[in-house]
Amino acid sequence: MNANGRVFSDAEFERRWAQLRENMALQRSEFAVIVDADTIYYLTGFAGATTTFQALLVPQEAAPVHLLRYAERASFEASSWLDNARYYDDIEDPVFTLANLIDEVDSRALRIGIEKLSPQLSVGRFELLSAALFNRTFIDLSLEIGAQRLIRSAEEIAMHRRAAAAIEQALVAGIDACSAGNTERMIGSAVAAALIDAGADTPRIGVIASGDRLQQIHGGLSDRELEGGDLVRLEMSNAVNRYWARIMRMVSIGEPSAETRERYELLRGLQDEQLARMTPGAISLELDAVVRDRLPAGEWAMQLTGYALSFHEPSVIGGDIDRFRIAADEARPLEAGMVLHVYVSCGDMSVSETVAITDSGAERLTSYPRDLIVR
């Protein structure tokens, strides 16, 4: 964090605002109302609560105005790149306050851009706003803003890199705690402490699964004790300043069987081949086929082999605005600047990495050795 309380430089924020205004001009939006909490964080540095309504009013020429709950004033002043805010009290209707403020800022703007895919814009709120501003046309800016958010700058990739270092420190702690007789909860305790020490945003530990729980993809912690012969999946996932990284590694409690080693090497080899093809312009569904067409027949497998990482507070995966997947139904190409979690999960085994797409290919931001770990 900078001395002024901001995470990114002034130049970084200016770049983002210039691109937003270009997107507005492309859609002939005279005015924009940004309601998505992640986009507001992206444009201002202010990370407001997603449970209360906020909006960023953006005239095409004049300075933006941030409308938010009065209780968040101190947080706004400590972190926002902007300094022009209006506040509403808890007894006010924020949507009607927004409609009045739009008229106050620019009553002549007839085409208003808005993020219709944002979870912060409910159907009810949009209907109220449309009724209050019945003579305006609302233009959906979701796709343009999503495309902008997907391409990360050097400063943003550096933040993902810091997150990768934090989760790898937690991974080491988790591996050290993997021994017969220890429970998954004991491993989780070691991981949580390591995350805090490493500077991660929260002590959220990701997924720790062992034995017959391995196919519980998002299973919570249990008191199951590790036994000799068990496989353990450590899925470390956390963020630094909301920029996420994720890594999956497999641990064998005791020497694994030759069949287990062979299956793991198959998955790792398929992912290596996929990573080698992840250059700008590569088509997502073709990258997915590199792995999927050669997975063991008859075994359950994830329907994705990758997705774009978010800068969303509670989740490693973003929302509808900036969703991008490596999957059989995704025809969009990779672009330099994307940061992805790529993984192969099949049966009871998984391996994954956080990668940044550069002009020359996929750069691994997670660097922990990818061998099957034996404890």
ChimeraX attribute file (.defattr): number of C-alpha atoms within 10 A of each C-alpha:
attribute: neighborCount
match mode: 1-to-1
recipient: residues
	/A:1	10
	/A:2	9
	/A:3	6
	/A:4	11
	/A:5	13
	/A:6	16
	/A:7	18
	/A:8	18
	/A:9	13
	/A:10	10
	/A:11	9
	/A:12	14
	/A:13	16
	/A:14	14
	/A:15	12
	/A:16	17
	/A:17	16
	/A:18	11
	/A:19	14
	/A:20	21
	/A:21	19
	/A:22	15
	/A:23	18
	/A:24	25
	/A:25	13
	/A:26	11
	/A:27	16
	/A:28	14
	/A:29	24
	/A:30	19
	/A:31	28
	/A:32	27
	/A:33	22
	/A:34	26
	/A:35	22
	/A:36	25
	/A:37	25
	/A:38	27
	/A:39	24
	/A:40	19
	/A:41	19
	/A:42	18
	/A:43	22
	/A:44	23
	/A:45	22
	/A:46	23
	/A:47	21
	/A:48	20
	/A:49	13
	/A:50	14
	/A:51	8
	/A:52	13
	/A:53	20
	/A:54	26
	/A:55	23
	/A:56	23
	/A:57	25
	/A:58	25
	/A:59	21
	/A:60	19
	/A:61	9
	/A:62	10
	/A:63	12
	/A:64	19
	/A:65	20
	/A:66	22
	/A:67	21
	/A:68	23
	/A:69	20
	/A:70	14
	/A:71	12
	/A:72	15
	/A:73	14
	/A:74	9
	/A:75	12
	/A:76	22
	/A:77	15
	/A:78	13
	/A:79	20
	/A:80	22
	/A:81	22
	/A:82	17
	/A:83	14
	/A:84	12
	/A:85	17
	/A:86	17
	/A:87	16
	/A:88	17
	/A:89	11
	/A:90	11
	/A:91	6
	/A:92	10
	/A:93	11
	/A:94	21
	/A:95	19
	/A:96	16
	/A:97	15
	/A:98	23
	/A:99	16
	/A:100	15
	/A:101	16
	/A:102	22
	/A:103	12
	/A:104	10
	/A:105	17
	/A:106	16
	/A:107	12
	/A:108	12
	/A:109	17
	/A:110	15
	/A:111	18
	/A:112	23
	/A:113	24
	/A:114	24
	/A:115	24
	/A:116	22
	/A:117	19
	/A:118	19
	/A:119	15
	/A:120	20
	/A:121	19
	/A:122	12
	/A:123	11
	/A:124	10
	/A:125	15
	/A:126	15
	/A:127	14
	/A:128	15
	/A:129	18
	/A:130	15
	/A:131	13
	/A:132	15
	/A:133	18
	/A:134	11
	/A:135	10
	/A:136	16
	/A:137	14
	/A:138	21
	/A:139	18
	/A:140	17
	/A:141	24
	/A:142	20
	/A:143	17
	/A:144	19
	/A:145	20
	/A:146	19
	/A:147	13
	/A:148	16
	/A:149	23
	/A:150	22
	/A:151	19
	/A:152	17
	/A:153	16
	/A:154	11
	/A:155	13
	/A:156	19
	/A:157	19
	/A:158	14
	/A:159	22
	/A:160	31
	/A:161	22
	/A:162	23
	/A:163	30
	/A:164	31
	/A:165	22
	/A:166	26
	/A:167	31
	/A:168	25
	/A:169	18
	/A:170	29
	/A:171	26
	/A:172	14
	/A:173	20
	/A:174	25
	/A:175	22
	/A:176	13
	/A:177	19
	/A:178	24
	/A:179	20
	/A:180	15
	/A:181	12
	/A:182	15
	/A:183	20
	/A:184	24
	/A:185	16
	/A:186	18
	/A:187	22
	/A:188	24
	/A:189	16
	/A:190	19
	/A:191	30
	/A:192	21
	/A:193	16
	/A:194	23
	/A:195	28
	/A:196	15
	/A:197	13
	/A:198	18
	/A:199	17
	/A:200	26
	/A:201	18
	/A:202	16
	/A:203	20
	/A:204	18
	/A:205	26
	/A:206	22
	/A:207	20
	/A:208	26
	/A:209	25
	/A:210	25
	/A:211	16
	/A:212	12
	/A:213	17
	/A:214	20
	/A:215	19
	/A:216	13
	/A:217	16
	/A:218	12
	/A:219	13
	/A:220	14
	/A:221	17
	/A:222	15
	/A:223	10
	/A:224	17
	/A:225	17
	/A:226	20
	/A:227	18
	/A:228	14
	/A:229	14
	/A:230	20
	/A:231	27
	/A:232	26
	/A:233	25
	/A:234	28
	/A:235	23
	/A:236	25
	/A:237	26
	/A:238	29
	/A:239	31
	/A:240	23
	/A:241	22
	/A:242	23
	/A:243	26
	/A:244	31
	/A:245	32
	/A:246	27
	/A:247	26
	/A:248	27
	/A:249	22
	/A:250	24
	/A:251	22
	/A:252	24
	/A:253	20
	/A:254	16
	/A:255	14
	/A:256	18
	/A:257	10
	/A:258	9
	/A:259	9
	/A:260	16
	/A:261	14
	/A:262	11
	/A:263	17
	/A:264	19
	/A:265	15
	/A:266	16
	/A:267	22
	/A:268	20
	/A:269	13
	/A:270	17
	/A:271	23
	/A:272	12
	/A:273	13
	/A:274	20
	/A:275	20
	/A:276	12
	/A:277	17
	/A:278	24
	/A:279	19
	/A:280	18
	/A:281	13
	/A:282	16
	/A:283	19
	/A:284	23
	/A:285	19
	/A:286	19
	/A:287	24
	/A:288	23
	/A:289	16
	/A:290	17
	/A:291	20
	/A:292	21
	/A:293	10
	/A:294	11
	/A:295	20
	/A:296	14
	/A:297	9
	/A:298	7
	/A:299	9
	/A:300	13
	/A:301	19
	/A:302	15
	/A:303	15
	/A:304	19
	/A:305	26
	/A:306	22
	/A:307	22
	/A:308	23
	/A:309	27
	/A:310	26
	/A:311	24
	/A:312	21
	/A:313	24
	/A:314	14
	/A:315	16
	/A:316	22
	/A:317	19
	/A:318	19
	/A:319	17
	/A:320	14
	/A:321	23
	/A:322	24
	/A:323	17
	/A:324	24
	/A:325	22
	/A:326	27
	/A:327	21
	/A:328	16
	/A:329	13
	/A:330	15
	/A:331	14
	/A:332	14
	/A:333	17
	/A:334	24
	/A:335	20
	/A:336	20
	/A:337	19
	/A:338	22
	/A:339	30
	/A:340	28
	/A:341	27
	/A:342	24
	/A:343	25
	/A:344	24
	/A:345	20
	/A:346	20
	/A:347	15
	/A:348	24
	/A:349	21
	/A:350	25
	/A:351	23
	/A:352	23
	/A:353	26
	/A:354	28
	/A:355	28
	/A:356	25
	/A:357	22
	/A:358	17
	/A:359	13
	/A:360	10
	/A:361	19
	/A:362	22
	/A:363	19
	/A:364	18
	/A:365	24
	/A:366	25
	/A:367	14
	/A:368	17
	/A:369	8
	/A:370	15
	/A:371	14
	/A:372	18
	/A:373	17
	/A:374	15
	/A:375	16
